[in-house]
């Protein structure tokens, strides 16, 4: 595998790039506080969305609209280069584009701060192959539940 050591242990080139991107994200807001930090994080999120094409961009724009409607208290930012939305600095929702790791589809992901708990087991990652009214409705309901429980 590309980027792996000879015995298969280590990070792939894509994983290394994501880690570097996360370090760059943290450096870009170092020393910023309050409104300045929020503005920089919003700018980075919008830039990440604008850089996405095809289904990746469609999903990211859909999630951005839904979060603005259903959870406007979440703050946009990036998370390993992914468009993300957080509360109190902790990521709640992020979009993982398929182009990032050359996967078959982009995913809408909910981190552990999302209140999607449903018994002993529940889904936190959702593949999206096409943005439709039904998909938008389902994501809207998930976002609403994630922030209200």
Buried (B, 14 or more C-beta within 10 A) or exposed (E): EEEEEEEEEEEEEEBEBBEEBBEEBEEBBEEEEEEEBBEBBBBBBBEBBEBBEEBBBBBBBBBBEBBEEBBEEBBBBBBBBBBBBBBEEEBBBBBBBBBBEEEEBBBBBBBEBBEBEEEEEEEBEBEBEEBEEEBBEBBBEBBBBBBEE
